[in-house]
Amino acid sequence: MSQIVEQLKSLLGADNVITKDMTKYLRGGEQPAAVACPGTGEEVAALVKAAADAGVKVNVGGAVVDTTGLSGGIAVVMKRMNKILEIDRNNLTCWVQPGMPHKEFCDALLKEGLYFPPEPYAVSTSSVAGCIGIGDPDSKAFKYMPPRTYIIAYEMVLPTGEPMKIGSKCIKCVSGLDLIHFIAGTRATLGIFTKILVKLQPAPVCRSIVLADLPNITTAAKAFLSIQKRRLFVSRENAITNKLGQHIWSGAKGAVAFVDIEEFPKANVEYAKIVEAELKIAGATATKIISDEKEYASAELGWLKAREAVNLTDKKVRFTVGASNVVKGLDAAKGVVGALEDGEFALIEAQLGKVTVASANPEADAVKLNKAAMPLGGNVSGLLGSKLRCDEYSDQAMFDNITQLLHNIRKEFDPKGILAPGIQF
């Protein structure tokens, strides 16, 4: 393994290959041989080709790399590739390097009067490439659509070390298979981004947040149903139990509801009043309307920190049931994991119909929650949800076909199986 490390030092420079004090770049229990920090697309290509030739596993991250399956391999940290390369106001597009921190990217665009709506998966470490690579719908996706809709072109290094460029500034740029949007959610199994072209929107004219301190998270879900019946097109309708809710509203006594409104000024004021009224009717003991930009940024950051804590723990089960069935989903969760307010957390993203609950035994609880979610039109999230759904229908052949198709696609891109060893299907 020392041979590949020395080779990487010659390709990237010795200062950009770390073999000691790697902890801050790693998440997980396995130890790679080195952390490599490329600075250009050419260096990424040379690094991946060297690893492929040596049969060494590689995984990538913006600031932190998952080490699952990476013992003796190479953790690629994209922290040096962290710049906005071009903002095209006429086409509302932006070329950005993959390692730019997601939140920093959003903040920089807002200063330019532009908007990249998807939320960071983990606000302290997420990069722009990670947003596309993970591809999960975030709590603004009902209004703004999921991250996959924002990628319109990219440059990538394949697992063989070959560069590939797909897409352009033209929104219609596909004939045949849509390789642009296909790459979203593949979690670095098919290649490593070196440049990404994203679609932007004009920044919202006015933004407000309505916070509410509610007796429990089910009360919040009922209030959200009432708001939805009023046909208010808000940006986020989220609630979280008290412990993590302190990130958003320090001193709250119960569950914290977080409703985000992005409209024109007059509509913002009227919407906020209606939302606040519905939350009070539902039983809020205190409410707060935030319109000041600094206060808005602080409350939003609190939400993102709470969301990060939920996303990064393995002790959870996430399932979807549709926006109209969130209350029923919470009732089902209580029957499996017990009183939600007693656990580490329970979180709802109401517009997506998504519920996430803490679980001491996620594997067993996922089976029970999937059974409860299916009659409500949903299931447990991810590939596990697909497996559990197939199990319910006693159709192992269907799941085998799904996983075999995914495996075949991955093998076409990565014949030696070196990229993202922690992602299994």
C-alpha positions as a Markdown table, in Angstrom:
| # | Residue | x | y | z |
|---|---|---|---|---|
| 1 | Met | 0.0 | 0.0 | 0.0 |
| 2 | Ser | 2.9 | 2.3 | 0.5 |
| 3 | Gln | 3.6 | 2.2 | -3.2 |
| 4 | Ile | 0.2 | 3.7 | -4.1 |
| 5 | Val | 0.7 | 6.4 | -1.4 |
| 6 | Glu | 4.1 | 7.4 | -2.9 |
| 7 | Gln | 2.6 | 7.4 | -6.3 |
| 8 | Leu | -0.2 | 9.8 | -5.1 |
| 9 | Lys | 2.4 | 12.1 | -3.6 |
| 10 | Ser | 4.1 | 12.4 | -6.9 |
| 11 | Leu | 0.8 | 13.1 | -8.7 |
| 12 | Leu | -0.7 | 15.5 | -6.2 |
| 13 | Gly | 2.3 | 16.8 | -4.2 |
| 14 | Ala | 3.3 | 15.4 | -0.8 |
| 15 | Asp | 1.4 | 18.2 | 1.1 |
| 16 | Asn | -1.9 | 17.0 | -0.5 |
| 17 | Val | -1.6 | 13.4 | 0.6 |
| 18 | Ile | -2.2 | 12.9 | 4.3 |
| 19 | Thr | -1.3 | 9.7 | 6.1 |
| 20 | Lys | -1.3 | 11.0 | 9.7 |
| 21 | Asp | -4.0 | 12.7 | 11.8 |
| 22 | Met | -6.6 | 11.8 | 9.2 |
| 23 | Thr | -9.5 | 11.6 | 11.7 |
| 24 | Lys | -11.1 | 15.0 | 10.9 |
| 25 | Tyr | -11.6 | 13.8 | 7.3 |
| 26 | Leu | -13.1 | 10.5 | 8.1 |
| 27 | Arg | -16.5 | 9.1 | 9.2 |
| 28 | Gly | -16.7 | 5.4 | 10.2 |
| 29 | Gly | -14.6 | 2.8 | 11.8 |
| 30 | Glu | -12.3 | 1.7 | 9.0 |
| 31 | Gln | -8.8 | 3.2 | 8.3 |
| 32 | Pro | -7.8 | 4.1 | 4.7 |
| 33 | Ala | -4.1 | 4.2 | 3.8 |
| 34 | Ala | -4.3 | 7.9 | 3.0 |
| 35 | Val | -6.4 | 11.0 | 2.5 |
| 36 | Ala | -5.8 | 12.5 | -1.0 |
| 37 | Cys | -6.8 | 16.1 | -1.8 |
| 38 | Pro | -6.7 | 16.8 | -5.6 |
| 39 | Gly | -6.8 | 20.3 | -6.9 |
| 40 | Thr | -7.8 | 19.8 | -10.5 |
| 41 | Gly | -9.8 | 17.5 | -12.7 |
| 42 | Glu | -6.6 | 16.2 | -14.2 |
| 43 | Glu | -5.3 | 15.3 | -10.7 |
| 44 | Val | -8.6 | 13.5 | -10.0 |
| 45 | Ala | -8.3 | 11.5 | -13.2 |
| 46 | Ala | -4.6 | 10.6 | -12.4 |
| 47 | Leu | -5.5 | 9.6 | -8.9 |
| 48 | Val | -8.4 | 7.3 | -9.9 |
| 49 | Lys | -6.4 | 5.7 | -12.7 |
| 50 | Ala | -3.6 | 4.9 | -10.3 |
| 51 | Ala | -6.0 | 3.4 | -7.8 |
| 52 | Ala | -7.8 | 1.4 | -10.6 |
| 53 | Asp | -4.5 | 0.0 | -11.9 |
| 54 | Ala | -3.5 | -1.0 | -8.3 |
| 55 | Gly | -7.0 | -2.3 | -7.5 |
| 56 | Val | -7.3 | 0.0 | -4.5 |
| 57 | Lys | -10.7 | 1.1 | -3.2 |
| 58 | Val | -11.6 | 4.8 | -3.3 |
| 59 | Asn | -14.3 | 6.9 | -1.8 |
| 60 | Val | -14.9 | 10.6 | -2.0 |
| 61 | Gly | -16.4 | 13.5 | 0.0 |
| 62 | Gly | -16.4 | 17.2 | 0.1 |
| 63 | Ala | -15.0 | 17.6 | 3.6 |
| 64 | Val | -15.5 | 14.1 | 5.2 |
| 65 | Val | -15.4 | 10.6 | 3.7 |
| 66 | Asp | -17.3 | 7.5 | 4.7 |
| 67 | Thr | -14.8 | 4.8 | 5.4 |
| 68 | Thr | -17.1 | 1.8 | 5.2 |
| 69 | Gly | -15.2 | -0.8 | 3.1 |
| 70 | Leu | -12.2 | 1.5 | 2.7 |
| 71 | Ser | -9.6 | -0.2 | 4.9 |
| 72 | Gly | -6.3 | 0.3 | 3.2 |
| 73 | Gly | -7.9 | 2.4 | 0.4 |
| 74 | Ile | -7.9 | 6.1 | -0.5 |
| 75 | Ala | -10.2 | 8.7 | 1.0 |
| 76 | Val | -10.5 | 11.5 | -1.6 |
| 77 | Val | -11.4 | 14.9 | 0.0 |
| 78 | Met | -12.4 | 17.6 | -2.5 |
| 79 | Lys | -11.7 | 20.6 | -0.2 |
| 80 | Arg | -9.2 | 22.2 | -2.7 |
| 81 | Met | -11.8 | 22.2 | -5.5 |
| 82 | Asn | -14.1 | 24.6 | -3.8 |
| 83 | Lys | -14.8 | 27.6 | -6.0 |
| 84 | Ile | -17.6 | 29.1 | -8.1 |
| 85 | Leu | -16.2 | 29.1 | -11.7 |
| 86 | Glu | -18.9 | 31.0 | -13.5 |
| 87 | Ile | -22.3 | 32.7 | -12.8 |
| 88 | Asp | -24.3 | 33.2 | -16.0 |
| 89 | Arg | -27.1 | 35.6 | -15.1 |
| 90 | Asn | -28.6 | 35.5 | -18.6 |
| 91 | Asn | -29.1 | 31.7 | -18.5 |
| 92 | Leu | -29.5 | 31.4 | -14.7 |
| 93 | Thr | -26.8 | 28.8 | -14.5 |
| 94 | Cys | -23.6 | 28.4 | -12.5 |
| 95 | Trp | -20.5 | 26.2 | -13.0 |
| 96 | Val | -19.2 | 25.2 | -9.6 |
| 97 | Gln | -16.4 | 22.9 | -8.3 |
| 98 | Pro | -17.6 | 19.8 | -6.5 |
| 99 | Gly | -16.0 | 20.5 | -3.1 |
| 100 | Met | -17.6 | 23.9 | -2.5 |
| 101 | Pro | -19.5 | 23.7 | 0.8 |
| 102 | His | -23.2 | 23.6 | 0.0 |
| 103 | Lys | -24.2 | 26.3 | 2.6 |
| 104 | Glu | -21.4 | 28.6 | 1.5 |
| 105 | Phe | -22.5 | 28.2 | -2.1 |
| 106 | Cys | -26.1 | 29.1 | -1.3 |
| 107 | Asp | -25.1 | 32.1 | 0.7 |
| 108 | Ala | -22.7 | 33.4 | -2.0 |
| 109 | Leu | -25.5 | 33.1 | -4.6 |
| 110 | Leu | -28.0 | 35.0 | -2.3 |
| 111 | Lys | -25.6 | 37.9 | -2.2 |
| 112 | Glu | -25.8 | 38.0 | -6.0 |
| 113 | Gly | -29.6 | 37.9 | -5.9 |
| 114 | Leu | -29.7 | 34.2 | -7.0 |
| 115 | Tyr | -31.0 | 31.1 | -5.4 |
| 116 | Phe | -30.0 | 27.4 | -5.2 |
| 117 | Pro | -33.0 | 25.9 | -3.3 |
| 118 | Pro | -31.9 | 22.4 | -2.2 |
| 119 | Glu | -30.9 | 22.1 | 1.5 |
| 120 | Pro | -27.6 | 20.7 | 2.7 |
| 121 | Tyr | -27.8 | 17.1 | 3.8 |
| 122 | Ala | -25.3 | 17.8 | 6.6 |
| 123 | Val | -24.8 | 21.5 | 6.9 |
| 124 | Ser | -21.3 | 21.4 | 8.6 |
| 125 | Thr | -19.8 | 19.1 | 5.9 |
| 126 | Ser | -22.0 | 18.9 | 2.8 |
| 127 | Ser | -20.6 | 19.9 | -0.6 |
| 128 | Val | -22.4 | 20.8 | -3.8 |
| 129 | Ala | -21.4 | 17.5 | -5.3 |
| 130 | Gly | -22.7 | 15.7 | -2.2 |
| 131 | Cys | -26.1 | 17.3 | -2.7 |
| 132 | Ile | -26.3 | 15.9 | -6.2 |
| 133 | Gly | -24.6 | 12.6 | -5.3 |
| 134 | Ile | -27.0 | 11.9 | -2.4 |
| 135 | Gly | -29.9 | 13.3 | -4.3 |
| 136 | Asp | -32.5 | 12.9 | -1.5 |
| 137 | Pro | -35.5 | 15.2 | -1.7 |
| 138 | Asp | -35.2 | 17.8 | 1.1 |
| 139 | Ser | -38.0 | 19.6 | 2.9 |
| 140 | Lys | -38.2 | 22.3 | 0.2 |
| 141 | Ala | -38.6 | 19.8 | -2.6 |
| 142 | Phe | -42.4 | 20.0 | -2.8 |
| 143 | Lys | -42.1 | 23.7 | -3.9 |
| 144 | Tyr | -38.7 | 23.7 | -5.6 |
| 145 | Met | -38.3 | 20.0 | -6.8 |
| 146 | Pro | -35.5 | 17.6 | -5.8 |
| 147 | Pro | -31.8 | 18.2 | -6.3 |
| 148 | Arg | -31.7 | 16.1 | -9.5 |
| 149 | Thr | -33.7 | 18.8 | -11.3 |
| 150 | Tyr | -30.9 | 21.4 | -10.7 |
| 151 | Ile | -28.1 | 19.6 | -12.4 |
| 152 | Ile | -27.9 | 20.3 | -16.2 |
| 153 | Ala | -24.3 | 19.4 | -17.0 |
| 154 | Tyr | -21.2 | 17.9 | -15.4 |
| 155 | Glu | -17.7 | 16.8 | -15.8 |
| 156 | Met | -16.8 | 13.5 | -14.1 |
| 157 | Val | -13.9 | 11.1 | -13.8 |
| 158 | Leu | -15.1 | 7.5 | -14.4 |
| 159 | Pro | -13.8 | 4.7 | -12.2 |
| 160 | Thr | -11.3 | 3.8 | -14.9 |
| 161 | Gly | -9.7 | 7.3 | -14.7 |
| 162 | Glu | -11.3 | 8.5 | -18.0 |
| 163 | Pro | -12.9 | 11.9 | -18.0 |
| 164 | Met | -16.5 | 12.3 | -19.2 |
| 165 | Lys | -18.6 | 15.5 | -19.9 |
| 166 | Ile | -22.4 | 15.4 | -20.2 |
| 167 | Gly | -24.9 | 18.2 | -20.8 |
| 168 | Ser | -24.9 | 21.9 | -21.5 |
| 169 | Lys | -26.6 | 25.2 | -20.6 |
| 170 | Cys | -29.5 | 24.2 | -22.8 |
| 171 | Ile | -32.3 | 22.7 | -20.6 |
| 172 | Lys | -33.3 | 20.3 | -23.4 |
| 173 | Cys | -30.0 | 18.5 | -24.0 |
| 174 | Val | -30.9 | 14.8 | -24.1 |
| 175 | Ser | -31.5 | 12.3 | -26.8 |
| 176 | Gly | -32.1 | 8.8 | -25.7 |
| 177 | Leu | -31.1 | 7.9 | -22.1 |
| 178 | Asp | -31.0 | 10.9 | -19.7 |
| 179 | Leu | -27.5 | 10.6 | -18.3 |
| 180 | Ile | -27.7 | 14.1 | -16.8 |
| 181 | His | -30.3 | 13.3 | -14.2 |
| 182 | Phe | -29.5 | 9.6 | -14.0 |
| 183 | Ile | -26.3 | 10.5 | -12.1 |
| 184 | Ala | -28.2 | 12.1 | -9.2 |
| 185 | Gly | -28.4 | 9.8 | -6.2 |
| 186 | Thr | -25.7 | 7.5 | -7.4 |
| 187 | Arg | -23.4 | 8.4 | -4.4 |
| 188 | Ala | -20.1 | 8.3 | -6.3 |
| 189 | Thr | -20.6 | 4.7 | -7.4 |
| 190 | Leu | -20.3 | 5.7 | -11.1 |
| 191 | Gly | -17.7 | 8.4 | -11.0 |
| 192 | Ile | -16.3 | 11.5 | -9.2 |
| 193 | Phe | -17.6 | 15.0 | -10.2 |
| 194 | Thr | -14.9 | 17.5 | -11.2 |
| 195 | Lys | -17.3 | 20.3 | -12.3 |
| 196 | Ile | -21.1 | 20.7 | -12.0 |
| 197 | Leu | -23.4 | 23.1 | -13.9 |
| 198 | Val | -26.5 | 23.8 | -11.9 |
| 199 | Lys | -29.7 | 25.7 | -12.7 |
| 200 | Leu | -30.5 | 28.7 | -10.5 |
| 201 | Gln | -33.6 | 30.7 | -9.6 |
| 202 | Pro | -34.0 | 34.4 | -8.8 |
| 203 | Ala | -33.6 | 34.9 | -5.0 |
| 204 | Pro | -37.0 | 35.2 | -3.2 |
| 205 | Val | -38.2 | 38.7 | -2.8 |
| 206 | Cys | -39.2 | 38.2 | 0.8 |
| 207 | Arg | -38.7 | 35.4 | 3.3 |
| 208 | Ser | -40.3 | 34.7 | 6.7 |
| 209 | Ile | -40.4 | 31.8 | 9.2 |
| 210 | Val | -43.2 | 31.1 | 11.5 |
| 211 | Leu | -42.1 | 29.1 | 14.6 |
| 212 | Ala | -44.5 | 27.5 | 17.1 |
| 213 | Asp | -44.0 | 25.7 | 20.4 |
| 214 | Leu | -46.5 | 22.9 | 20.4 |
| 215 | Pro | -47.4 | 20.2 | 23.0 |
| 216 | Asn | -46.2 | 17.4 | 20.7 |
| 217 | Ile | -45.3 | 16.6 | 17.1 |
| 218 | Thr | -48.7 | 15.1 | 16.3 |
| 219 | Thr | -50.3 | 18.5 | 17.1 |
| 220 | Ala | -47.9 | 20.0 | 14.6 |
| 221 | Ala | -48.9 | 17.5 | 11.9 |
| 222 | Lys | -52.6 | 18.3 | 12.5 |
| 223 | Ala | -51.9 | 22.0 | 12.2 |
| 224 | Phe | -50.0 | 21.4 | 8.9 |
| 225 | Leu | -53.0 | 19.6 | 7.5 |
| 226 | Ser | -55.2 | 22.6 | 8.2 |
| 227 | Ile | -52.6 | 24.9 | 6.6 |
| 228 | Gln | -52.5 | 22.7 | 3.5 |
| 229 | Lys | -56.3 | 22.9 | 3.3 |
| 230 | Arg | -56.0 | 26.7 | 3.1 |
| 231 | Arg | -54.0 | 26.2 | -0.1 |
| 232 | Leu | -51.0 | 28.2 | 1.1 |
| 233 | Phe | -48.0 | 27.5 | -1.0 |
| 234 | Val | -45.3 | 27.7 | 1.7 |
| 235 | Ser | -41.7 | 26.5 | 1.2 |
| 236 | Arg | -41.3 | 24.2 | 4.2 |
| 237 | Glu | -43.6 | 22.6 | 6.8 |
| 238 | Asn | -41.4 | 20.8 | 9.3 |
| 239 | Ala | -41.6 | 19.9 | 13.0 |
| 240 | Ile | -39.2 | 18.2 | 15.3 |
| 241 | Thr | -39.5 | 17.0 | 18.9 |
| 242 | Asn | -38.1 | 19.1 | 21.7 |
| 243 | Lys | -34.5 | 17.9 | 22.2 |
| 244 | Leu | -33.3 | 18.7 | 18.7 |
| 245 | Gly | -35.9 | 21.5 | 18.4 |
| 246 | Gln | -33.7 | 23.5 | 20.7 |
| 247 | His | -31.4 | 24.1 | 17.8 |
| 248 | Ile | -34.2 | 26.1 | 16.2 |
| 249 | Trp | -35.9 | 27.7 | 19.2 |
| 250 | Ser | -33.9 | 27.6 | 22.4 |
| 251 | Gly | -36.2 | 27.5 | 25.4 |
| 252 | Ala | -39.2 | 25.9 | 23.6 |
| 253 | Lys | -41.1 | 23.6 | 25.9 |
| 254 | Gly | -42.5 | 21.2 | 23.4 |
| 255 | Ala | -42.2 | 20.2 | 19.7 |
| 256 | Val | -41.0 | 23.0 | 17.4 |
| 257 | Ala | -42.9 | 23.7 | 14.2 |
| 258 | Phe | -41.0 | 25.5 | 11.4 |
| 259 | Val | -42.9 | 26.9 | 8.5 |
| 260 | Asp | -41.0 | 28.8 | 5.8 |
| 261 | Ile | -42.7 | 31.3 | 3.5 |
| 262 | Glu | -41.0 | 32.8 | 0.4 |
| 263 | Glu | -43.4 | 35.1 | -1.4 |
| 264 | Phe | -43.8 | 38.8 | -2.4 |
| 265 | Pro | -43.9 | 41.1 | 0.7 |
| 266 | Lys | -47.7 | 41.5 | 1.0 |
| 267 | Ala | -48.4 | 37.8 | 0.5 |
| 268 | Asn | -45.6 | 36.9 | 3.0 |
| 269 | Val | -47.3 | 39.0 | 5.7 |
| 270 | Glu | -50.7 | 37.6 | 5.0 |
| 271 | Tyr | -49.5 | 34.0 | 4.8 |
| 272 | Ala | -47.6 | 34.3 | 8.0 |
| 273 | Lys | -50.6 | 35.6 | 9.9 |
| 274 | Ile | -52.8 | 32.7 | 8.6 |
| 275 | Val | -50.1 | 30.1 | 9.4 |
| 276 | Glu | -49.6 | 31.5 | 12.9 |
| 277 | Ala | -53.4 | 31.5 | 13.5 |
| 278 | Glu | -53.7 | 27.8 | 12.5 |
| 279 | Leu | -50.8 | 26.9 | 14.8 |
| 280 | Lys | -52.4 | 28.7 | 17.7 |
| 281 | Ile | -55.8 | 27.0 | 17.0 |
| 282 | Ala | -53.9 | 23.7 | 17.0 |
| 283 | Gly | -52.6 | 24.4 | 20.5 |
| 284 | Ala | -49.4 | 26.3 | 20.2 |
| 285 | Thr | -48.3 | 27.8 | 23.6 |
| 286 | Ala | -46.1 | 30.3 | 21.9 |
| 287 | Thr | -45.5 | 31.5 | 18.3 |
| 288 | Lys | -42.9 | 33.7 | 16.6 |
| 289 | Ile | -42.9 | 35.3 | 13.1 |
| 290 | Ile | -39.4 | 36.0 | 11.9 |
| 291 | Ser | -38.9 | 38.4 | 9.0 |
| 292 | Asp | -35.5 | 40.0 | 9.8 |
| 293 | Glu | -32.8 | 38.5 | 7.5 |
| 294 | Lys | -30.3 | 37.8 | 10.3 |
| 295 | Glu | -33.0 | 36.2 | 12.5 |
| 296 | Tyr | -34.2 | 34.2 | 9.5 |
| 297 | Ala | -30.7 | 32.9 | 8.8 |
| 298 | Ser | -30.2 | 31.9 | 12.4 |
| 299 | Ala | -33.5 | 30.0 | 12.6 |
| 300 | Glu | -32.8 | 28.3 | 9.3 |
| 301 | Leu | -29.3 | 27.3 | 10.4 |
| 302 | Gly | -30.9 | 25.8 | 13.5 |
| 303 | Trp | -33.2 | 23.7 | 11.4 |
| 304 | Leu | -30.3 | 22.6 | 9.2 |
| 305 | Lys | -28.3 | 21.5 | 12.3 |
| 306 | Ala | -31.2 | 19.6 | 13.6 |
| 307 | Arg | -31.7 | 17.9 | 10.2 |
| 308 | Glu | -28.0 | 17.1 | 10.1 |
| 309 | Ala | -28.1 | 15.4 | 13.5 |
| 310 | Val | -31.0 | 13.2 | 12.2 |
| 311 | Asn | -29.4 | 12.4 | 8.8 |
| 312 | Leu | -26.1 | 11.4 | 10.2 |
| 313 | Thr | -27.3 | 8.9 | 12.8 |
| 314 | Asp | -27.8 | 5.2 | 11.9 |
| 315 | Lys | -30.3 | 4.9 | 14.8 |
| 316 | Lys | -33.4 | 5.9 | 12.8 |
| 317 | Val | -36.1 | 4.7 | 10.5 |
| 318 | Arg | -37.4 | 7.0 | 7.7 |
| 319 | Phe | -40.6 | 6.4 | 5.8 |
| 320 | Thr | -43.1 | 8.3 | 3.6 |
| 321 | Val | -46.9 | 8.2 | 3.7 |
| 322 | Gly | -47.9 | 11.2 | 1.7 |
| 323 | Ala | -48.8 | 14.7 | 3.0 |
| 324 | Ser | -52.4 | 13.8 | 4.0 |
| 325 | Asn | -51.4 | 10.8 | 6.0 |
| 326 | Val | -48.6 | 12.2 | 8.3 |
| 327 | Val | -50.8 | 12.1 | 11.4 |
| 328 | Lys | -51.6 | 8.4 | 10.7 |
| 329 | Gly | -47.9 | 7.8 | 10.1 |
| 330 | Leu | -47.0 | 9.3 | 13.4 |
| 331 | Asp | -49.6 | 7.1 | 15.1 |
| 332 | Ala | -48.1 | 4.0 | 13.5 |
| 333 | Ala | -44.6 | 5.1 | 14.6 |
| 334 | Lys | -45.9 | 5.4 | 18.2 |
| 335 | Gly | -47.1 | 1.8 | 18.1 |
| 336 | Val | -43.6 | 0.7 | 17.1 |
| 337 | Val | -41.0 | 2.9 | 18.9 |
| 338 | Gly | -43.2 | 4.2 | 21.7 |
| 339 | Ala | -43.9 | 7.8 | 22.8 |
| 340 | Leu | -42.2 | 10.0 | 20.2 |
| 341 | Glu | -41.5 | 12.8 | 22.7 |
| 342 | Asp | -39.5 | 10.3 | 24.9 |
| 343 | Gly | -37.1 | 9.3 | 22.1 |
| 344 | Glu | -34.0 | 11.1 | 20.9 |
| 345 | Phe | -36.0 | 12.7 | 18.1 |
| 346 | Ala | -39.0 | 12.5 | 15.8 |
| 347 | Leu | -39.1 | 14.7 | 12.7 |
| 348 | Ile | -41.7 | 15.4 | 10.0 |
| 349 | Glu | -41.3 | 17.0 | 6.7 |
| 350 | Ala | -45.0 | 17.4 | 6.1 |
| 351 | Gln | -45.2 | 18.5 | 2.5 |
| 352 | Leu | -43.2 | 15.4 | 1.5 |
| 353 | Gly | -45.2 | 13.2 | 3.8 |
| 354 | Lys | -42.0 | 12.1 | 5.3 |
| 355 | Val | -41.5 | 10.9 | 8.9 |
| 356 | Thr | -38.2 | 10.1 | 10.6 |
| 357 | Val | -38.1 | 8.5 | 14.1 |
| 358 | Ala | -35.3 | 7.5 | 16.4 |
| 359 | Ser | -34.9 | 3.7 | 16.8 |
| 360 | Ala | -32.8 | 1.6 | 19.0 |
| 361 | Asn | -33.3 | -1.4 | 16.7 |
| 362 | Pro | -33.7 | 0.1 | 13.2 |
| 363 | Glu | -33.7 | -3.2 | 11.3 |
| 364 | Ala | -36.6 | -4.7 | 13.2 |
| 365 | Asp | -38.5 | -1.5 | 13.4 |
| 366 | Ala | -38.2 | -0.8 | 9.7 |
| 367 | Val | -40.0 | -4.1 | 9.0 |
| 368 | Lys | -42.9 | -3.0 | 11.3 |
| 369 | Leu | -43.1 | 0.5 | 10.0 |
| 370 | Asn | -43.0 | -0.6 | 6.4 |
| 371 | Lys | -46.1 | -2.8 | 7.1 |
| 372 | Ala | -47.8 | 0.2 | 8.7 |
| 373 | Ala | -46.8 | 2.6 | 5.9 |
| 374 | Met | -47.9 | 0.5 | 2.9 |
| 375 | Pro | -51.6 | 0.7 | 3.5 |
| 376 | Leu | -51.1 | 4.5 | 3.7 |
| 377 | Gly | -49.6 | 4.5 | 0.2 |
| 378 | Gly | -45.9 | 4.7 | 1.3 |
| 379 | Asn | -43.0 | 2.6 | 2.5 |
| 380 | Val | -39.6 | 2.8 | 4.3 |
| 381 | Ser | -37.2 | 5.0 | 2.3 |
| 382 | Gly | -34.4 | 3.8 | 0.1 |
| 383 | Leu | -33.5 | 0.4 | -1.3 |
| 384 | Leu | -34.4 | -1.2 | 2.1 |
| 385 | Gly | -38.0 | 0.0 | 1.5 |
| 386 | Ser | -38.0 | -1.6 | -1.9 |
| 387 | Lys | -36.8 | -4.9 | -0.4 |
| 388 | Leu | -39.4 | -4.8 | 2.4 |
| 389 | Arg | -42.2 | -4.0 | -0.1 |
| 390 | Cys | -41.1 | -7.0 | -2.2 |
| 391 | Asp | -41.0 | -9.1 | 1.0 |
| 392 | Glu | -44.6 | -8.1 | 1.7 |
| 393 | Tyr | -45.7 | -9.3 | -1.7 |
| 394 | Ser | -43.6 | -12.4 | -1.4 |
| 395 | Asp | -41.8 | -11.4 | -4.6 |
| 396 | Gln | -38.1 | -12.0 | -4.0 |
| 397 | Ala | -37.6 | -12.2 | -7.8 |
| 398 | Met | -38.7 | -8.6 | -8.2 |
| 399 | Phe | -36.1 | -7.4 | -5.7 |
| 400 | Asp | -33.4 | -9.7 | -7.2 |
| 401 | Asn | -34.1 | -8.1 | -10.6 |
| 402 | Ile | -33.9 | -4.6 | -9.2 |
| 403 | Thr | -30.6 | -5.2 | -7.5 |
| 404 | Gln | -29.2 | -7.1 | -10.4 |
| 405 | Leu | -30.0 | -4.2 | -12.8 |
| 406 | Leu | -28.3 | -1.8 | -10.4 |
| 407 | His | -25.3 | -4.1 | -10.1 |
| 408 | Asn | -25.0 | -4.5 | -13.9 |
| 409 | Ile | -25.1 | -0.7 | -14.4 |
| 410 | Arg | -22.5 | -0.2 | -11.8 |
| 411 | Lys | -20.2 | -2.9 | -13.2 |
| 412 | Glu | -20.3 | -1.2 | -16.6 |
| 413 | Phe | -19.0 | 2.0 | -15.2 |
| 414 | Asp | -16.7 | 0.4 | -12.6 |
| 415 | Pro | -15.5 | -3.0 | -13.8 |
| 416 | Lys | -12.9 | -3.4 | -11.1 |
| 417 | Gly | -15.3 | -2.3 | -8.3 |
| 418 | Ile | -13.1 | 0.3 | -6.7 |
| 419 | Leu | -15.5 | 3.2 | -6.1 |
| 420 | Ala | -17.7 | 3.8 | -3.0 |
| 421 | Pro | -17.2 | 0.4 | -1.5 |
| 422 | Gly | -19.6 | 1.3 | 1.4 |
| 423 | Ile | -22.6 | 1.5 | -1.0 |
| 424 | Gln | -23.9 | -2.0 | -1.6 |
| 425 | Phe | -26.6 | -3.2 | -3.9 |
